[in-house]
Amino acid sequence: MPSDLQGLINIVFAGLTAMALAAARPMAVMLVLPVFVRLGMTGLIRGAFVIAMALPVVPTLIAALPPSGASSLRLVSLVLKESFVGLVLGLLLSIPFWAAQVAGDVIDFQREAPDAQLQDPGSMSEASISGTLFLLVIIALFVAADGFRTVAESLYESYGIWPVLAPLPEFDGSAAVLALRLLDQLLRLALILAFPVLLTMFLAMMTLMLIARFAPQLNVFDLSMAARNLFFFIVMPLYGAFLVEYFSDEIGGLRHVLDDMRRFLP
């Protein structure tokens, strides 16, 4: 084989190897982050987005890879490691979105509307109406606040914390404790979001209990579901202004997601 052709093959192979390594991390982020999952970015659109995110990293990887190329086992291990890093980053970025969806699910459960479900084409599962509403609201605010820049900045800065060619870290018990703290943060955010609406429903039930006390001939059990849904539709427009402000603050907090990532990836 002529030396020029062999050199060209080596250049192409190095570029493809670098692209595969660079694309593993953003692909894992996209598979987890609800912004991409809920908007239905699949197939060619997802591939184009991943390649666009990976291209700035490719030249650095081509220069860092050994001239003879890495072994197949090392390449597979690096791709798996990069996918894991992207998965961790995607999980950390997804906390506000999942908290909003959980808050909506709790509200729908409390107002006895668990059967009112929507088909989620992204996850091929059913989702509650309020959970879908809250999730779409925070996604819209995320896009309006240039959240994609935050995702890109977090992704590229994560290479400084854990480079592509760096080996796997040694985890200790602190990573498991941090995972539990993040789960606690998710549930706490969900309850904070749902609490005002749940409080109004509780007041509605207390009102019905007082009515039943003084007018026992009324069947308050039949009225409870209607009362809770009535209070829900009255409170939600007033609560919307608070939701927008609160969601905006949570989206702004995503800029500090790398601080948590440093604890996960020592």
VEXBAMI-576225 format. One line per field, with one value per residue: x, y, z of N, C-alpha, C in turn; residue in three letters. Coordinates in steps of 0.02 Angstrom, whole numbers, plus 50000, padded with zeros to 5 digits. Example, Ala and Ser with C-alpha at 12.3 -4.5 7.8 and 13.67 -1.06 7.14 Angstrom:
BEGIN
n.px: [50660;50642]
n.py: [49716;49888]
n.pz: [50390;50354]
ca.px: [50615;50684]
ca.py: [49775;49947]
ca.pz: [50390;50357]
c.px: [50660;50645]
c.py: [49835;50002]
c.pz: [50390;50394]
r: [ALA;SER]
//
This chain:
BEGIN
n.px: [50043;50032;50126;50068;49930;49914;49944;49837;49730;49760;49742;49604;49552;49597;49524;49391;49395;49419;49302;49205;49238;49221;49085;49019;48995;48907;48799;48751;48707;48600;48514;48461;48423;48273;48237;48279;48225;48085;48050;48060;48176;48250;48335;48397;48402;48443;48568;48637;48641;48719;48841;48873;48894;49004;49107;49197;49284;49352;49476;49569;49569;49619;49750;49790;49779;49873;49999;49998;49872;49742;49711;49579;49509;49540;49480;49345;49326;49349;49244;49134;49163;49153;49019;48963;49004;48934;48805;48798;48812;48697;48597;48614;48583;48450;48373;48290;48189;48132;48087;47985;47896;47865;47802;47685;47630;47603;47508;47402;47373;47326;47211;47132;47142;47207;47180;47173;47272;47409;47480;47649;47754;47891;47949;47871;47767;47638;47590;47551;47427;47450;47584;47642;47609;47683;47811;47823;47814;47932;48025;48000;48037;48169;48221;48194;48276;48401;48452;48516;48644;48693;48694;48789;48903;48920;48945;49067;49151;49154;49248;49365;49360;49355;49450;49443;49531;49567;49585;49466;49390;49415;49285;49205;49116;49057;49002;48883;48812;48799;48717;48598;48571;48545;48429;48348;48347;48277;48148;48116;48111;48003;47897;47897;47854;47727;47661;47583;47467;47422;47393;47282;47189;47180;47121;47000;46947;46937;46839;46730;46715;46672;46551;46486;46473;46376;46276;46225;46151;46202;46304;46462;46568;46545;46557;46687;46789;46751;46761;46898;46954;46896;46954;47083;47083;47056;47163;47279;47299;47333;47441;47531;47616;47708;47764;47832;47932;47999;48039;48127;48229;48278;48324;48427;48511;48569;48691;48784;48801;48913;48985;48926;48956;49093;49103;49047;49135;49282]
n.py: [49941;50110;50240;50366;50340;50257;50348;50436;50353;50330;50458;50479;50375;50414;50532;50483;50402;50499;50574;50480;50463;50595;50615;50532;50582;50703;50636;50550;50646;50702;50594;50589;50716;50805;50910;50878;50751;50765;50853;50776;50752;50656;50527;50589;50725;50724;50661;50755;50863;50810;50788;50920;50970;50895;50924;51037;50975;50878;50911;50929;50801;50724;50768;50724;50586;50434;50411;50285;50243;50195;50044;49924;49882;49983;50092;50057;50056;50191;50252;50201;50257;50394;50399;50373;50486;50586;50541;50565;50705;50739;50693;50779;50901;50881;50887;51003;50995;50867;50883;50978;50902;50797;50872;50912;50784;50747;50842;50810;50682;50714;50787;50689;50644;50539;50461;50543;50551;50585;50537;50516;50545;50546;50466;50356;50326;50353;50513;50632;50764;50890;50873;50865;50993;51077;51034;51069;51207;51240;51197;51284;51406;51375;51367;51499;51569;51549;51422;51319;51363;51359;51220;51183;51253;51191;51062;51075;51128;51020;50937;50988;50949;50810;50741;50672;50566;50528;50410;50297;50357;50328;50281;50323;50307;50432;50470;50396;50449;50579;50557;50520;50640;50721;50660;50690;50829;50840;50790;50881;51003;50973;50961;51090;51162;51107;51133;51258;51238;51115;51156;51240;51146;51069;51162;51172;51045;51051;51149;51082;50983;51058;51101;50979;50953;51044;51028;50886;50815;50833;50755;50751;50680;50655;50783;50817;50790;50873;50997;51007;51007;51123;51222;51201;51246;51379;51425;51398;51493;51608;51561;51543;51652;51648;51523;51542;51632;51557;51444;51507;51546;51420;51372;51462;51418;51306;51337;51312;51178;51103;51106;51008;50902;50890;50832;50709;50655;50631]
n.pz: [50000;49955;50036;50049;50038;50148;50250;50233;50267;50401;50452;50429;50507;50634;50646;50646;50761;50860;50844;50884;51020;51064;51043;51130;51262;51248;51186;51287;51377;51305;51297;51423;51474;51497;51411;51282;51268;51290;51189;51080;51001;50894;50799;50646;50681;50815;50799;50720;50808;50911;50844;50812;50941;50976;50887;50920;51010;50945;50870;50977;51033;50927;50923;51048;51049;51034;50904;50844;50872;50986;51079;51046;51160;51251;51186;51190;51329;51356;51286;51358;51482;51450;51416;51540;51612;51541;51571;51710;51710;51636;51723;51833;51774;51748;51862;51904;51805;51821;51951;51933;51856;51946;52046;51980;51960;52093;52128;52040;52087;52213;52186;52140;52008;51937;51828;51721;51602;51492;51336;51324;51197;51194;51298;51280;51369;51493;51556;51685;51679;51743;51777;51649;51604;51694;51662;51526;51539;51610;51518;51412;51473;51494;51364;51323;51409;51357;51385;51320;51297;51426;51446;51348;51395;51519;51476;51402;51500;51584;51528;51576;51708;51702;51591;51422;51396;51522;51658;51738;51889;52066;52162;52316;52472;52480;52358;52346;52453;52408;52298;52361;52424;52314;52267;52376;52361;52241;52276;52375;52305;52223;52316;52368;52257;52239;52357;52384;52303;52352;52481;52463;52418;52534;52619;52554;52578;52717;52727;52671;52767;52876;52823;52812;52945;52991;52900;52881;52789;52664;52543;52562;52513;52380;52335;52357;52262;52156;52220;52251;52122;52074;52156;52114;51979;52002;52077;52002;51890;51966;52032;51933;51905;52011;51985;51863;51901;51998;51926;51838;51924;51962;51841;51819;51920;51865;51814;51908;51914;51893;52010;52091;52010;52021;52146;52123;52030;52075]
ca.px: [50000;50073;50131;50019;49864;49915;49939;49768;49688;49773;49710;49532;49538;49606;49466;49331;49403;49409;49231;49168;49251;49192;49012;48989;48971;48846;48745;48723;48669;48538;48470;48434;48395;48204;48229;48287;48181;48015;48040;48060;48234;48273;48359;48444;48410;48486;48636;48667;48654;48775;48902;48888;48922;49067;49159;49252;49328;49386;49547;49609;49575;49664;49819;49806;49781;49939;50003;49981;49803;49730;49685;49506;49485;49545;49430;49280;49323;49343;49176;49091;49176;49124;48946;48947;49012;48876;48746;48799;48798;48627;48556;48619;48547;48379;48338;48233;48136;48098;48051;47923;47850;47842;47755;47622;47602;47576;47446;47350;47353;47287;47145;47099;47140;47261;47160;47180;47341;47428;47532;47712;47787;47963;47966;47824;47731;47586;47610;47494;47415;47485;47656;47661;47605;47740;47872;47826;47827;48003;48062;47993;48079;48239;48240;48193;48333;48462;48476;48561;48712;48713;48711;48852;48957;48931;48976;49137;49189;49163;49309;49419;49356;49371;49467;49420;49580;49582;49558;49409;49408;49399;49229;49200;49047;49029;48962;48816;48780;48780;48660;48539;48557;48514;48361;48313;48337;48224;48083;48103;48089;47935;47848;47893;47813;47659;47632;47527;47406;47399;47364;47214;47146;47168;47071;46935;46923;46916;46775;46679;46704;46629;46484;46456;46457;46315;46225;46243;46113;46242;46354;46524;46615;46534;46577;46758;46829;46734;46786;46970;46969;46876;47007;47143;47078;47056;47228;47333;47317;47366;47505;47574;47669;47760;47797;47879;47990;48035;48073;48182;48285;48306;48363;48489;48554;48602;48760;48828;48794;48979;49008;48904;48990;49160;49097;49035;49193;49342]
ca.py: [50000;50171;50274;50422;50312;50235;50407;50462;50307;50343;50523;50468;50332;50456;50578;50445;50383;50559;50591;50432;50479;50660;50613;50490;50622;50739;50590;50528;50703;50710;50538;50596;50782;50809;50959;50843;50693;50785;50887;50726;50757;50588;50513;50632;50788;50711;50648;50818;50903;50780;50802;50991;50980;50859;50948;51076;50934;50830;50926;50915;50729;50699;50783;50688;50514;50411;50405;50217;50229;50159;49976;49919;49878;50050;50135;50039;50080;50264;50269;50187;50307;50457;50394;50379;50557;50621;50522;50602;50775;50744;50684;50840;50955;50863;50890;51050;50972;50811;50910;51008;50849;50763;50916;50904;50718;50748;50882;50771;50628;50742;50807;50628;50642;50497;50431;50593;50544;50601;50493;50550;50511;50541;50409;50303;50310;50402;50567;50669;50827;50944;50861;50885;51066;51106;51017;51110;51276;51249;51189;51347;51455;51354;51388;51572;51595;51526;51367;51276;51387;51331;51150;51180;51274;51138;51004;51087;51135;50955;50907;51009;50910;50740;50738;50612;50511;50514;50345;50297;50376;50281;50307;50303;50312;50499;50475;50370;50498;50636;50536;50525;50711;50747;50636;50730;50894;50834;50784;50944;51052;50955;50978;51163;51184;51084;51149;51306;51208;51065;51191;51262;51086;51051;51209;51153;50987;51074;51183;51031;50950;51102;51099;50916;50957;51082;51005;50816;50785;50838;50703;50788;50638;50666;50851;50830;50792;50934;51056;51011;51028;51193;51262;51194;51290;51448;51443;51390;51556;51652;51530;51542;51703;51622;51467;51567;51661;51504;51404;51546;51542;51353;51368;51499;51377;51253;51357;51286;51105;51071;51098;50941;50852;50881;50786;50642;50633;50659]
ca.pz: [50000;49954;50100;50051;50052;50218;50292;50229;50306;50472;50469;50432;50565;50694;50651;50666;50831;50901;50842;50926;51089;51081;51039;51182;51319;51232;51171;51350;51404;51267;51312;51491;51487;51472;51358;51219;51266;51284;51125;51026;50958;50881;50731;50612;50717;50874;50776;50698;50867;50946;50806;50820;51007;50982;50841;50950;51051;50901;50857;51036;51041;50875;50944;51110;51038;51012;50831;50823;50888;51048;51070;51044;51229;51281;51155;51218;51398;51356;51265;51414;51533;51427;51422;51611;51631;51513;51608;51773;51695;51617;51784;51873;51739;51742;51926;51904;51760;51853;52009;51909;51836;52006;52079;51945;51975;52161;52127;52007;52132;52269;52162;52117;51935;51911;51764;51668;51581;51423;51308;51313;51141;51204;51339;51265;51430;51511;51602;51711;51644;51777;51769;51581;51600;51728;51625;51465;51559;51627;51456;51375;51507;51482;51296;51320;51447;51324;51424;51281;51309;51491;51435;51311;51439;51569;51442;51385;51562;51615;51503;51620;51770;51686;51520;51387;51401;51592;51679;51783;51958;52119;52199;52385;52497;52474;52297;52361;52497;52366;52257;52404;52434;52253;52267;52425;52331;52191;52310;52412;52256;52201;52369;52372;52201;52245;52422;52384;52275;52400;52538;52445;52418;52603;52644;52525;52615;52784;52718;52661;52831;52915;52794;52832;53017;53002;52852;52870;52734;52603;52533;52547;52477;52309;52318;52372;52201;52118;52256;52243;52054;52067;52186;52072;51920;52026;52104;51954;51855;52013;52051;51875;51910;52056;51952;51813;51936;52032;51875;51812;51973;51959;51778;51832;51963;51827;51798;51961;51917;51893;52079;52111;51969;52050;52202;52096;51991;52108]
c.px: [50045;50071;50081;49950;49860;49910;49870;49721;49698;49741;49635;49513;49545;49548;49403;49336;49391;49336;49189;49177;49218;49116;48980;48959;48909;48787;48712;48683;48602;48489;48435;48396;48325;48194;48233;48238;48109;48000;48044;48117;48264;48303;48410;48456;48455;48558;48672;48684;48715;48841;48922;48919;48992;49123;49213;49302;49373;49459;49593;49620;49622;49737;49839;49811;49851;49941;49983;49909;49797;49702;49609;49477;49487;49493;49361;49273;49316;49273;49126;49100;49146;49048;48924;48952;48953;48812;48742;48782;48724;48581;48556;48580;48472;48340;48281;48175;48097;48060;47985;47873;47823;47791;47686;47589;47571;47510;47389;47327;47310;47218;47107;47089;47196;47244;47165;47253;47349;47482;47594;47749;47861;47983;47920;47788;47680;47613;47548;47487;47454;47561;47681;47660;47666;47805;47878;47840;47901;48046;48059;48036;48153;48262;48242;48252;48400;48494;48522;48633;48738;48733;48778;48911;48972;48965;49050;49180;49199;49225;49370;49420;49378;49386;49447;49467;49599;49553;49497;49430;49391;49344;49232;49127;49016;48987;48891;48778;48757;48720;48595;48521;48524;48442;48319;48299;48280;48155;48066;48079;48018;47883;47841;47848;47740;47623;47575;47462;47378;47367;47293;47166;47131;47116;47002;46905;46901;46849;46718;46665;46661;46558;46448;46437;46390;46259;46240;46205;46150;46295;46420;46574;46607;46557;46652;46800;46815;46762;46862;46989;46949;46930;47070;47140;47075;47127;47282;47349;47353;47435;47555;47631;47725;47799;47849;47941;48032;48073;48133;48242;48318;48347;48429;48538;48589;48674;48809;48825;48861;49008;48987;48940;49060;49158;49085;49098;49256;49403]
c.py: [50062;50207;50332;50396;50287;50294;50437;50419;50319;50408;50515;50427;50372;50504;50542;50422;50442;50580;50545;50447;50546;50659;50574;50531;50663;50694;50566;50584;50709;50653;50546;50661;50788;50859;50925;50785;50714;50820;50839;50732;50687;50584;50563;50698;50779;50700;50711;50862;50876;50794;50875;51005;50948;50888;50991;51035;50889;50849;50913;50841;50699;50710;50742;50613;50493;50401;50336;50199;50188;50089;49976;49918;49946;50097;50121;50064;50155;50286;50257;50239;50375;50456;50401;50452;50598;50604;50560;50676;50785;50737;50748;50897;50942;50873;50941;51027;50915;50834;50941;50955;50811;50806;50912;50837;50715;50787;50843;50713;50654;50763;50750;50628;50598;50465;50479;50595;50563;50553;50534;50514;50504;50479;50349;50279;50364;50452;50605;50736;50884;50935;50881;50960;51099;51094;51060;51183;51286;51239;51253;51402;51439;51377;51464;51603;51573;51470;51320;51299;51361;51258;51143;51200;51221;51078;51016;51097;51069;50919;50929;50971;50839;50737;50672;50553;50496;50446;50353;50316;50320;50312;50282;50312;50380;50507;50450;50418;50558;50619;50540;50597;50742;50723;50675;50800;50893;50832;50849;50998;51037;50974;51053;51190;51167;51109;51201;51277;51155;51098;51214;51202;51063;51098;51193;51093;51006;51110;51134;50993;50992;51103;51034;50915;50991;51063;50932;50784;50789;50784;50736;50746;50645;50735;50863;50836;50855;50996;51063;51032;51101;51239;51258;51242;51364;51470;51443;51454;51605;51626;51530;51592;51680;51565;51492;51595;51606;51460;51441;51544;51473;51343;51405;51459;51321;51272;51330;51210;51070;51065;51029;50887;50840;50833;50714;50613;50662;50651]
c.pz: [50000;50021;50105;50068;50124;50266;50292;50271;50380;50495;50477;50494;50630;50702;50673;50739;50877;50901;50885;51000;51109;51082;51095;51239;51302;51215;51235;51383;51370;51282;51379;51499;51457;51416;51290;51213;51253;51218;51066;50978;50950;50811;50706;50651;50778;50853;50755;50758;50905;50910;50813;50889;51014;50940;50874;50989;51007;50889;50917;51046;50989;50894;51005;51100;51015;50936;50806;50836;50952;51032;51073;51114;51262;51251;51183;51289;51402;51335;51322;51470;51514;51431;51495;51634;51603;51549;51674;51761;51676;51677;51826;51840;51738;51806;51926;51861;51792;51915;51988;51889;51896;52043;52045;51957;52044;52164;52096;52050;52189;52247;52129;52042;51907;51844;51706;51646;51507;51400;51292;51256;51151;51242;51327;51327;51442;51561;51624;51676;51677;51771;51701;51573;51633;51689;51562;51482;51573;51565;51415;51406;51496;51414;51291;51357;51419;51365;51386;51288;51376;51485;51400;51355;51491;51538;51429;51448;51597;51589;51544;51686;51757;51612;51489;51398;51474;51612;51724;51854;52007;52162;52271;52408;52490;52411;52308;52405;52456;52322;52298;52417;52372;52247;52318;52398;52281;52224;52347;52364;52233;52253;52377;52317;52211;52308;52419;52356;52322;52461;52523;52443;52489;52634;52616;52561;52685;52780;52710;52727;52877;52889;52814;52906;53029;52953;52835;52812;52668;52601;52512;52510;52402;52286;52324;52309;52161;52152;52246;52172;52042;52096;52145;52013;51940;52045;52050;51915;51901;52031;51994;51879;51955;52022;51902;51847;51968;51981;51846;51859;51970;51896;51785;51875;51927;51809;51850;51966;51918;51963;52106;52073;51995;52109;52178;52064;52021;52064]
r: [MET;PRO;SER;ASP;LEU;GLN;GLY;LEU;ILE;ASN;ILE;VAL;PHE;ALA;GLY;LEU;THR;ALA;MET;ALA;LEU;ALA;ALA;ALA;ARG;PRO;MET;ALA;VAL;MET;LEU;VAL;LEU;PRO;VAL;PHE;VAL;ARG;LEU;GLY;MET;THR;GLY;LEU;ILE;ARG;GLY;ALA;PHE;VAL;ILE;ALA;MET;ALA;LEU;PRO;VAL;VAL;PRO;THR;LEU;ILE;ALA;ALA;LEU;PRO;PRO;SER;GLY;ALA;SER;SER;LEU;ARG;LEU;VAL;SER;LEU;VAL;LEU;LYS;GLU;SER;PHE;VAL;GLY;LEU;VAL;LEU;GLY;LEU;LEU;LEU;SER;ILE;PRO;PHE;TRP;ALA;ALA;GLN;VAL;ALA;GLY;ASP;VAL;ILE;ASP;PHE;GLN;ARG;GLU;ALA;PRO;ASP;ALA;GLN;LEU;GLN;ASP;PRO;GLY;SER;MET;SER;GLU;ALA;SER;ILE;SER;GLY;THR;LEU;PHE;LEU;LEU;VAL;ILE;ILE;ALA;LEU;PHE;VAL;ALA;ALA;ASP;GLY;PHE;ARG;THR;VAL;ALA;GLU;SER;LEU;TYR;GLU;SER;TYR;GLY;ILE;TRP;PRO;VAL;LEU;ALA;PRO;LEU;PRO;GLU;PHE;ASP;GLY;SER;ALA;ALA;VAL;LEU;ALA;LEU;ARG;LEU;LEU;ASP;GLN;LEU;LEU;ARG;LEU;ALA;LEU;ILE;LEU;ALA;PHE;PRO;VAL;LEU;LEU;THR;MET;PHE;LEU;ALA;MET;MET;THR;LEU;MET;LEU;ILE;ALA;ARG;PHE;ALA;PRO;GLN;LEU;ASN;VAL;PHE;ASP;LEU;SER;MET;ALA;ALA;ARG;ASN;LEU;PHE;PHE;PHE;ILE;VAL;MET;PRO;LEU;TYR;GLY;ALA;PHE;LEU;VAL;GLU;TYR;PHE;SER;ASP;GLU;ILE;GLY;GLY;LEU;ARG;HIS;VAL;LEU;ASP;ASP;MET;ARG;ARG;PHE;LEU;PRO]
//
